[in-house]
Amino acid sequence: MQWGIRLFLVLVTLGIVGIAVLAIGVIVRPVVSEALRSRSAGNWWLPFLPDAAGGYGPLADNHWWSAMRSDTEGSTAGLTIRWGFWVLMSALLTFAMAYLVVGWARLLSRSW
């Protein structure tokens, strides 16, 4: 019985770590990659402007994030709001996932 509970805890741990990695991969990785691409191109508006085919980058691509889109380069305030949102969301998500994994590890170590 004790080994069954431990196996269940290991499976739940793998699920929690998987969710944390998936969340970071979906939000944080595109923000970092787009920031590096923008820096190398020298244009911080690049992720929010349409490309040659008319599509947008991952920070403005889907329906929910379409408010980030821009047809032309805008003001510094608009750019600051866009990047500020993405940096804040990335930082909060990273902190939340780390907090979740550490909290689960503490609980797991106490119950093992």
C-alpha positions as CSV (number, residue, x, y, z in Angstrom):
1,M,0.0,0.0,0.0
2,Q,2.8,2.4,0.9
3,W,4.5,1.8,-2.5
4,G,1.3,2.5,-4.3
5,I,0.9,5.8,-2.6
6,R,4.5,6.7,-3.4
7,L,4.0,5.7,-7.0
8,F,1.0,8.0,-7.1
9,L,3.0,10.8,-5.6
10,V,5.7,10.4,-8.2
11,L,3.1,10.5,-11.0
12,V,1.5,13.6,-9.6
13,T,5.0,15.2,-9.3
14,L,5.7,14.4,-13.0
15,G,2.4,16.0,-13.9
16,I,3.1,19.1,-12.0
17,V,6.5,19.5,-13.4
18,G,5.1,18.9,-16.9
19,I,2.5,21.6,-16.5
20,A,5.1,24.0,-15.2
21,V,7.5,23.3,-18.1
22,L,4.6,23.5,-20.6
23,A,3.4,26.9,-19.2
24,I,6.9,28.3,-19.4
25,G,7.4,26.9,-22.9
26,V,4.2,28.4,-24.1
27,I,4.6,31.9,-22.7
28,V,8.2,32.6,-21.5
29,R,10.1,31.0,-24.4
30,P,8.4,33.0,-27.1
31,V,8.9,36.3,-25.2
32,V,12.6,35.6,-24.8
33,S,13.1,34.5,-28.4
34,E,11.2,37.5,-29.8
35,A,13.2,39.8,-27.5
36,L,16.4,38.3,-28.9
37,R,15.2,38.6,-32.5
38,S,14.1,42.2,-31.9
39,R,17.4,43.1,-30.4
40,S,19.4,41.6,-33.2
41,A,17.2,43.3,-35.8
42,G,17.4,46.6,-33.9
43,N,13.6,47.0,-34.1
44,W,11.7,46.4,-30.9
45,W,8.4,46.7,-32.8
46,L,9.2,43.7,-34.9
47,P,7.0,41.1,-32.9
48,F,3.9,43.3,-33.1
49,L,4.2,44.3,-36.8
50,P,2.9,42.1,-39.7
51,D,5.6,40.2,-41.6
52,A,5.9,39.9,-45.4
53,A,3.1,37.3,-45.6
54,G,0.7,39.4,-43.4
55,G,1.0,37.2,-40.3
56,Y,2.2,38.2,-36.9
57,G,4.7,36.8,-34.5
58,P,3.9,34.6,-31.5
59,L,3.3,37.7,-29.2
60,A,0.4,39.0,-31.3
61,D,-0.7,36.0,-33.4
62,N,-3.8,34.5,-31.9
63,H,-7.2,36.0,-31.2
64,W,-6.6,36.7,-27.5
65,W,-3.4,38.6,-28.1
66,S,-4.5,40.5,-31.1
67,A,-4.7,43.7,-29.1
68,M,-0.9,43.7,-29.2
69,R,-0.9,44.1,-33.0
70,S,0.2,47.3,-34.8
71,D,0.1,48.1,-38.5
72,T,3.0,50.6,-38.1
73,E,5.5,51.5,-35.5
74,G,3.8,53.6,-32.9
75,S,4.8,55.6,-29.9
76,T,7.3,54.7,-27.2
77,A,4.5,54.4,-24.7
78,G,2.7,51.8,-26.9
79,L,5.9,49.8,-27.2
80,T,6.5,50.1,-23.4
81,I,3.0,48.8,-22.7
82,R,3.4,45.9,-25.0
83,W,6.8,44.8,-23.8
84,G,5.9,45.6,-20.2
85,F,2.9,43.3,-20.3
86,W,4.9,40.4,-21.8
87,V,7.8,40.8,-19.4
88,L,5.5,41.1,-16.4
89,M,3.5,38.0,-17.5
90,S,6.7,36.0,-18.1
91,A,8.1,37.0,-14.7
92,L,4.9,36.2,-12.8
93,L,4.4,32.9,-14.6
94,T,8.0,31.9,-13.9
95,F,7.6,32.8,-10.2
96,A,4.2,31.0,-9.9
97,M,5.5,27.8,-11.5
98,A,8.7,27.9,-9.3
99,Y,6.5,28.4,-6.2
100,L,4.2,25.6,-7.2
101,V,7.1,23.1,-7.8
102,V,8.9,24.1,-4.6
103,G,5.7,23.9,-2.6
104,W,4.9,20.5,-4.0
105,A,8.5,19.3,-3.3
106,R,8.2,20.5,0.3
107,L,4.9,18.6,0.7
108,L,6.3,15.6,-1.0
109,S,9.3,15.5,1.3
110,R,7.2,15.7,4.4
111,S,4.8,12.9,3.3
112,W,7.5,10.6,2.0
